[in-house]
Amino acid sequence: MAQVALRNIVKMFDRTPAVQGIDLDISDREFIVLVGPSGCGKSTTLRMIAGLEEATSGEIYIGDQLVNDVPPKDRDIAMVFQNYALYPHMTVFENMSFGLRLKKFPKPEIRERVQAAARILDITNLLDRRPKQLSGGQRQRVAMGRAIVRNPKVFLFDEPLSNLDAKLRVQMRTEIKKIHQTVTTTTVYVTHDQVEAMTLADRVVIMNGGRIDQIGSPHEVYHKPRTQFVAGFIGSPTMNFLPCRLVENGAGLTVRLSDWLALPVPPSREARYRPRVGQEMIFGLRPEHIREGRGDMPPGSAAFDARLDVVEPMGMETMVYFIVDGVEVCGRVDPAAAGNVGESMRLVADLNQMHLIDPRTEVVI
């Protein structure tokens, strides 16, 4: 096991930049998830760590070794792909042991390693089957087992759950987390699914346009996003964004969202926001911080009435949508409290959770 370090990594395809000067330190035994939309450079970064793509410039270290010129087979990494890449004519045992057999490991050690990995993955009863006899989830376990038996320094996962149905993805996500807690090998995991990123990662690396926008724990990137992109990408439904103006009144600061809606800034935020008084800004607030009125309001909250435009029952909660100055806004409310389309509903915004964003830099203040 080992740490991984990327130093000013650049990758160009002809004249098109895919990765633009990223720096990243991954600790020994850490589970890091690279997440972002298609084309953000996350898979290219993973492939450069694996040696499947050559970095245009910059340095890649695995442990203390500079590996830019080291071929993939000598980097002591194991990669799990989204298409499983199993040999159809081999049994599960033969697929899992293939890399060890190529390196001429003793047969008793091969059998011991495969049996140990099969127990971790709960596929001991499948070792004599061939891939065509397995479900998608079982094939993915075999692909993971093939990586585990090698006991590599680093595991690399390239969107391993993208070919599975929704229910199986949730199940396998839990299994991957359990396996990492058992095996504790340094892991770099790529996905476009922010739910996977939030549930699996020790730290999340959010990429955008070939650059890293933010690195942090799932809690940090969710509650303290640094940019509008991060704030909007993490969380489902996405954060509400509305153009606003920050104004001062006798009682403090107010965020003016429309002719009919202005919300008071909590006193704890006034010192941070005061230099922006009079400026056009972007107001951000997550749907779960817009709730139905519940009697006494906690400090930092503000009530308002809104005409419901769409109501979406979700079982344990209901999503309500309303329009503020031409922009659709979403709130999460108790199903028993939700009104009907066209009706006015009393809502409460928790402004302790608000964000103000500079529209010119898209940086959260």
C-alpha positions, 0 to 999 in steps of 0.5 A: 500500500502507498500514497499517490501524488500528482504534481502539476499534471497536464494532458493534451489531446492534440491541442485540446486540454483534457487535464489542466495542471492538477495537484493532488495528494492521496494518503496511504489507505485513503479512499478518494473519489474523482467526480464530475460531469462528462469531459471533466478529465476524471477518467483521463486522470485515472488512466494517467495514474494507471499508465494507460495514458501518458501525461503531457507534463507533470509528475506522478508518484506512487509511494516514493517512486516517480512512475511517469516512465514506468509501464502499467504492469510494473506500477503495482496497481490493480484496475477495475473497469465498468465492463468487467473485462472477464475472459468468457472461456475461463471459470471465476477461479481462473479469471481471478487467478490469471494475473498471479499465474502470469507472474508464476506464483506458486499454486498453493499461494494462488489458491489461498489468495483466491479463496480469501478474496472469494470469502471477502466478496461472498462468491466462494460458491461461484468459483467453478462457473463461467462469466455467462452464468453470472449476474451483472453484480456477480461479474463485478464482484469477480472483477474486484476479486481479480484486483484484490488477489494481487494485493496491489499498492493502489486500487483504481476503479473506473465507473465500476457500477455504471452498467448495473441497474439502480437497485444493484448499484446501491447494493454494490456501493455498500459492498465496495465500502465494506470491502475497503474497510476490510482490505484498506488499500489506497483507492482512487475511484472515478464516477459521474454519480455524486451520490456514489462519491458522497457515500464512498469517499473519505475525500471527494475531488470535484473536477470541472473542465480539466481542473480541480474545483474543490477537494474535501470530505463529503460534509465539507463539499456539501455544506461549504462549497467553494464555487457555484459549480460545486454547490450545484453539482453536489446534492439532488435536487440541485441547490436553488440559485436566484439572482439577488441584490444585497441591501442594507436596512435599519435592522441589518442586511437583506437579500432582495430576490424579487418585488415580493420576496426579501430575506434577512441575512442572519447576524452571524453573516453580516460582517462577511457580506457587508462589503457586498452591499449594493451589488448584484449577487447570486443567492443559493439555498438547498431544497431541504432548507426550505420547509413548511412552517412549523410554529416557532421559527429557529433564529436565522429563519424567515417565513414567506408565502409562495404560490405552488407551481408543481407538487411532487409526492416522493413518499417520505417527503414532498417536493414543492416548486414555486416561481420567484422572479421567473426562476423555479425554486424547490423546497422539501416539505412534509407530505402532510403539510404540502398544499395543492398546485395553485394554492399559497403555502407558508414556507420557512427558509433556513438562512443559516444555510444560505450562500452568496456567490459572486456572479463574475468569479462564481466563487462562494463568499 
